[in-house]
Amino acid sequence: MSKKKAKKNSERGTYALCITTGLIVVGLGLGPLLGSVLASSSVGVVTGGIAAYLINNRKSRKKSH
């Protein structure tokens, strides 16, 4: 497997892990407290996506400097 393909697969894995964690922890954990599971699940997915984006960009910025 080439390095480029391995990097792309690791980025996908990071996104999947962060979005799933955000959905479970924020979405389902805070759903009963906020009164709306759908709204809190959406917030969890968005938070997980942002976290994954920041993690993936931090890795590429460190390597370039």
FIPA-379214 format. One record per residue: residue number from 1; residue in one letter; x, y, z of N, C-alpha, C, O in turn. Coordinates in pm, 1 decimal. Atoms other than C-alpha are relative to their C-alpha. Example, Ala and Ser with C-alpha at 12.3 -4.5 7.8 and 13.67 -1.06 7.14 Angstrom:
REM FIPA-379214
+-----+------+----------+----------+----------+----------+----------+----------+----------+----------+----------+----------+----------+----------+
:  nr : rest :     n_xx :     n_yy :     n_zz :    ca_xx :    ca_yy :    ca_zz :     c_xx :     c_yy :     c_zz :     o_xx :     o_yy :     o_zz :
+-----+------+----------+----------+----------+----------+----------+----------+----------+----------+----------+----------+----------+----------+
:   1 :    A :     89.0 :   -119.0 :      0.0 :   1230.0 :   -450.0 :    780.0 :     90.0 :    120.0 :      0.0 :    193.6 :    118.1 :     66.5 :
:   2 :    S :    -82.0 :   -119.0 :     -6.0 :   1367.0 :   -106.0 :    714.0 :    -77.0 :    109.0 :     73.0 :    -26.1 :    219.8 :     89.9 :
+-----+------+----------+----------+----------+----------+----------+----------+----------+----------+----------+----------+----------+----------+
REM end
This chain:
REM FIPA-379214
+-----+------+----------+----------+----------+----------+----------+----------+----------+----------+----------+----------+----------+----------+
:  nr : rest :     n_xx :     n_yy :     n_zz :    ca_xx :    ca_yy :    ca_zz :     c_xx :     c_yy :     c_zz :     o_xx :     o_yy :     o_zz :
+-----+------+----------+----------+----------+----------+----------+----------+----------+----------+----------+----------+----------+----------+
:   1 :    M :     84.4 :   -116.3 :      0.0 :      0.0 :      0.0 :      0.0 :     89.6 :    123.5 :      0.0 :    187.3 :    130.6 :     74.6 :
:   2 :    S :    -79.6 :   -122.1 :      8.7 :    135.5 :    340.7 :    -91.6 :    -23.3 :     88.3 :    122.0 :   -122.9 :     73.6 :    192.9 :
:   3 :    K :     11.9 :    -90.1 :   -114.0 :    193.7 :    610.8 :    167.5 :   -120.8 :     91.2 :    -14.4 :   -187.2 :    123.0 :     84.2 :
:   4 :    K :    113.3 :    -88.9 :     23.4 :    -69.1 :    833.1 :      6.6 :   -131.2 :    -70.0 :     33.3 :   -219.4 :    -11.2 :     95.9 :
:   5 :    K :    122.4 :     74.8 :    -27.8 :   -335.4 :    563.3 :     26.0 :    -12.8 :    -28.9 :    149.1 :   -123.3 :    -24.8 :    203.2 :
:   6 :    A :      3.6 :     25.6 :   -143.3 :   -240.8 :    479.5 :    385.3 :    -41.2 :    125.6 :     76.2 :   -116.4 :    117.8 :    173.4 :
:   7 :    K :     35.9 :   -125.7 :    -65.4 :   -268.4 :    847.0 :    482.7 :   -148.2 :     28.9 :    -18.2 :   -215.0 :     72.1 :     75.7 :
:   8 :    K :    141.5 :    -25.3 :     27.3 :   -610.1 :    877.6 :    316.7 :    -87.8 :    -91.1 :     86.2 :   -190.5 :    -47.7 :    138.2 :
:   9 :    N :     76.6 :     93.1 :    -82.4 :   -733.9 :    567.5 :    500.0 :      5.5 :     39.3 :    147.1 :    -94.0 :     25.5 :    218.3 :
:  10 :    S :     -9.8 :    -40.0 :   -140.3 :   -604.2 :    695.5 :    833.8 :    -84.6 :    123.5 :     27.2 :   -141.4 :    137.1 :    135.6 :
:  11 :    E :     85.8 :   -117.7 :    -17.2 :   -783.7 :   1027.8 :    779.9 :   -146.4 :    -40.6 :      7.4 :   -221.7 :     13.4 :     88.3 :
:  12 :    R :    138.5 :     48.1 :     -4.0 :  -1108.7 :    846.0 :    708.8 :    -30.0 :    -64.6 :    134.2 :   -137.8 :    -45.6 :    190.6 :
:  13 :    G :     18.1 :     64.4 :   -130.1 :  -1061.7 :    641.2 :   1023.4 :    -12.7 :    100.5 :    112.1 :    -91.3 :     81.9 :    204.9 :
:  14 :    T :      7.2 :   -104.3 :   -101.6 :  -1003.7 :    953.1 :   1228.2 :   -135.6 :     68.0 :     -3.0 :   -195.3 :     92.2 :    101.8 :
:  15 :    Y :    132.7 :    -61.2 :     12.1 :  -1321.2 :   1113.3 :   1093.5 :   -107.5 :    -92.5 :     55.8 :   -195.1 :    -48.5 :    130.3 :
:  16 :    A :    101.5 :     94.5 :    -46.9 :  -1523.8 :    799.7 :   1160.9 :      2.2 :    -13.0 :    152.0 :   -103.0 :    -15.5 :    215.9 :
:  17 :    L :    -11.9 :     13.7 :   -144.7 :  -1391.1 :    764.6 :   1514.7 :    -52.2 :    123.8 :     72.6 :   -127.6 :    111.9 :    169.2 :
:  18 :    C :     41.6 :   -123.7 :    -66.9 :  -1445.5 :   1129.7 :   1608.4 :   -149.4 :     26.3 :    -14.9 :   -214.6 :     69.1 :     80.3 :
:  19 :    I :    143.6 :    -23.1 :     20.3 :  -1792.2 :   1154.2 :   1456.2 :    -81.8 :    -98.5 :     82.8 :   -182.7 :    -60.0 :    141.8 :
:  20 :    T :     70.9 :     99.2 :    -80.3 :  -1903.6 :    831.2 :   1624.7 :      7.9 :     34.5 :    148.1 :    -91.6 :     24.8 :    219.9 :
:  21 :    T :    -16.0 :    -37.9 :   -140.5 :  -1762.3 :    943.7 :   1958.7 :    -85.4 :    122.0 :     33.3 :   -149.3 :    126.7 :    138.3 :
:  22 :    G :     83.9 :   -117.9 :    -22.2 :  -1932.5 :   1281.5 :   1925.2 :   -147.3 :    -34.8 :      3.7 :   -222.0 :     18.6 :     85.6 :
:  23 :    L :    140.6 :     41.9 :      3.2 :  -2262.3 :   1116.3 :   1838.1 :    -39.3 :    -68.8 :    129.8 :   -144.6 :    -39.7 :    186.5 :
:  24 :    I :     33.5 :     77.1 :   -119.4 :  -2251.6 :    880.0 :   2134.1 :     11.1 :     85.1 :    126.6 :    -82.1 :     90.1 :    206.9 :
:  25 :    V :    -23.2 :    -73.4 :   -124.5 :  -2104.0 :   1104.9 :   2402.7 :    -87.0 :    124.3 :      9.8 :   -159.9 :    142.5 :    107.3 :
:  26 :    V :     74.8 :   -125.9 :     -5.5 :  -2258.1 :   1439.4 :   2317.9 :   -146.3 :    -23.3 :    -34.6 :   -235.6 :     20.9 :     37.7 :
:  27 :    G :    137.2 :     15.6 :     47.5 :  -2565.8 :   1331.2 :   2125.6 :    -88.8 :    -79.8 :     91.6 :   -194.6 :    -32.5 :    133.2 :
:  28 :    L :     85.8 :     85.9 :    -81.6 :  -2699.1 :   1046.5 :   2330.1 :     16.8 :     26.5 :    148.6 :    -74.7 :      1.5 :    227.1 :
:  29 :    G :    -22.4 :    -29.2 :   -141.4 :  -2544.0 :   1152.4 :   2659.0 :    -73.1 :    123.2 :     47.9 :   -129.5 :    123.7 :    157.3 :
:  30 :    L :     64.5 :   -125.0 :    -39.3 :  -2681.3 :   1504.4 :   2665.6 :   -142.8 :     12.9 :    -52.2 :   -211.9 :    109.1 :    -18.6 :
:  31 :    G :    134.6 :     -5.8 :     55.8 :  -3002.9 :   1430.2 :   2477.9 :   -109.4 :     12.9 :    103.3 :   -193.7 :    101.8 :     91.0 :
:  32 :    P :    104.6 :    -13.0 :   -101.8 :  -3219.4 :   1370.6 :   2785.2 :      9.2 :    131.1 :     79.4 :    -92.7 :    184.7 :    122.9 :
:  33 :    L :    -14.8 :   -124.9 :    -75.0 :  -3074.9 :   1677.1 :   2958.0 :    -50.1 :    119.8 :    -79.3 :   -108.5 :    212.3 :    -22.8 :
:  34 :    L :     41.4 :   -112.2 :     83.2 :  -3143.4 :   1907.4 :   2663.8 :   -144.4 :    -12.0 :    -47.7 :   -204.2 :     86.6 :    -90.7 :
:  35 :    G :    139.0 :     18.5 :     38.2 :  -3482.0 :   1758.3 :   2585.3 :    -20.1 :    -38.1 :   -145.7 :   -131.7 :    -72.6 :   -184.6 :
:  36 :    S :     12.2 :     35.7 :    141.0 :  -3411.0 :   1689.6 :   2217.8 :    119.3 :    -84.9 :    -41.8 :    231.1 :    -34.4 :    -52.2 :
:  37 :    V :   -107.7 :     90.0 :     39.0 :  -3206.9 :   1388.8 :   2113.5 :     49.5 :     32.9 :   -140.8 :    169.0 :     22.8 :   -168.4 :
:  38 :    L :    -39.4 :    -31.5 :    137.0 :  -3207.5 :   1491.5 :   1748.4 :     93.5 :    120.9 :     -5.6 :    195.3 :    117.8 :    -74.8 :
:  39 :    A :    -84.3 :   -120.3 :      0.3 :  -3063.7 :   1837.4 :   1814.2 :    135.4 :    -26.7 :     63.2 :    237.8 :     17.0 :     10.7 :
:  40 :    S :   -127.7 :     27.2 :    -65.0 :  -2798.7 :   1712.0 :   2054.7 :     83.7 :    -99.2 :    -80.3 :    206.5 :    -91.8 :    -77.0 :
:  41 :    S :    -74.2 :     91.3 :     88.0 :  -2704.2 :   1429.1 :   1814.5 :     64.9 :     76.4 :   -113.9 :    178.2 :     47.5 :   -152.3 :
:  42 :    S :    -56.8 :    -82.7 :    106.7 :  -2654.0 :   1685.3 :   1540.0 :    119.9 :     79.2 :     50.0 :    221.3 :     90.0 :    -19.1 :
:  43 :    V :   -112.2 :    -73.7 :    -59.4 :  -2433.8 :   1892.7 :   1768.1 :    118.1 :    -93.1 :     22.3 :    232.5 :    -53.6 :     -0.1 :
:  44 :    G :   -106.4 :     98.0 :    -21.5 :  -2234.7 :   1579.0 :   1855.4 :     71.2 :    -37.0 :   -128.3 :    193.7 :    -49.0 :   -129.8 :
:  45 :    V :    -60.2 :     34.2 :    129.3 :  -2178.1 :   1489.3 :   1489.7 :     84.6 :    115.9 :    -51.9 :    194.9 :     94.7 :   -102.4 :
:  46 :    V :    -75.4 :   -117.6 :     45.8 :  -2068.9 :   1843.9 :   1404.1 :    126.2 :     18.1 :     84.0 :    233.1 :     46.9 :     30.2 :
:  47 :    T :   -116.4 :    -12.2 :    -88.4 :  -1838.3 :   1857.6 :   1706.2 :    105.2 :   -105.5 :    -33.1 :    224.5 :    -75.5 :    -36.1 :
:  48 :    G :    -93.3 :    106.2 :     37.3 :  -1683.2 :   1524.3 :   1611.5 :     67.8 :     27.6 :   -132.8 :    187.2 :      1.8 :   -148.1 :
:  49 :    G :    -58.9 :    -34.8 :    129.4 :  -1631.5 :   1639.1 :   1252.9 :    104.2 :    109.6 :     11.8 :    209.0 :    103.5 :    -52.4 :
:  50 :    I :    -95.8 :   -108.3 :    -20.3 :  -1460.0 :   1957.0 :   1366.6 :    125.3 :    -52.0 :     70.3 :    236.9 :    -14.6 :     34.2 :
:  51 :    A :   -114.5 :     56.7 :    -70.5 :  -1238.3 :   1763.1 :   1606.5 :     87.5 :    -82.1 :    -95.1 :    210.1 :    -72.2 :    -90.3 :
:  52 :    A :    -76.6 :     79.9 :     95.9 :  -1136.0 :   1520.8 :   1329.9 :     73.9 :     88.2 :    -99.0 :    188.6 :     60.1 :   -133.5 :
:  53 :    Y :    -64.2 :    -93.4 :     92.1 :  -1062.0 :   1808.2 :   1093.2 :    123.4 :     62.9 :     64.3 :    228.7 :     73.5 :      1.3 :
:  54 :    L :   -113.1 :    -61.1 :    -69.9 :   -839.1 :   1973.2 :   1351.3 :    112.2 :   -100.1 :     23.4 :    229.8 :    -65.3 :     12.0 :
:  55 :    I :   -102.9 :    102.9 :    -21.0 :   -658.7 :   1647.2 :   1428.1 :     74.3 :    -27.6 :   -129.8 :    197.2 :    -35.0 :   -129.9 :
:  56 :    N :    -65.3 :     30.0 :    127.6 :   -591.1 :   1574.2 :   1060.9 :     84.7 :    116.4 :    -48.9 :    192.0 :     93.6 :   -104.8 :
:  57 :    N :    -78.6 :   -114.8 :     44.4 :   -471.4 :   1927.5 :    986.3 :    119.4 :     25.8 :     88.9 :    221.3 :     76.5 :     42.0 :
:  58 :    R :   -114.1 :    -17.0 :    -90.0 :   -247.8 :   1936.7 :   1291.6 :    114.4 :    -90.5 :    -43.0 :    230.4 :    -49.5 :    -38.9 :
:  59 :    K :   -102.8 :     93.6 :     44.5 :    -61.6 :   1630.2 :   1163.0 :     71.1 :     52.2 :   -124.2 :    193.6 :     44.6 :   -132.7 :
:  60 :    S :    -61.5 :    -45.5 :    125.1 :     -3.2 :   1780.0 :    818.5 :     79.2 :    128.4 :     22.5 :    180.3 :    149.5 :    -44.5 :
:  61 :    R :    -75.3 :   -122.3 :    -27.6 :    108.9 :   2116.6 :    960.1 :    130.8 :    -31.0 :     68.5 :    231.1 :     34.7 :     40.7 :
:  62 :    K :   -124.2 :     36.2 :    -69.0 :    366.6 :   1950.7 :   1186.9 :    103.5 :    -54.7 :    -98.4 :    222.2 :    -24.0 :    -86.5 :
:  63 :    K :    -91.9 :     60.6 :     95.2 :    518.6 :   1755.4 :    896.9 :     58.2 :    102.4 :    -97.8 :    171.3 :     87.2 :   -143.8 :
:  64 :    S :    -46.8 :    -96.8 :     97.5 :    547.0 :   2057.7 :    670.3 :     99.9 :     98.1 :     59.5 :    176.8 :    159.3 :    -14.6 :
:  65 :    H :    -92.7 :    -96.8 :    -60.5 :    740.4 :   2269.3 :    923.2 :    123.9 :    -66.7 :     48.0 :    212.8 :     -0.6 :    101.5 :
+-----+------+----------+----------+----------+----------+----------+----------+----------+----------+----------+----------+----------+----------+
REM end
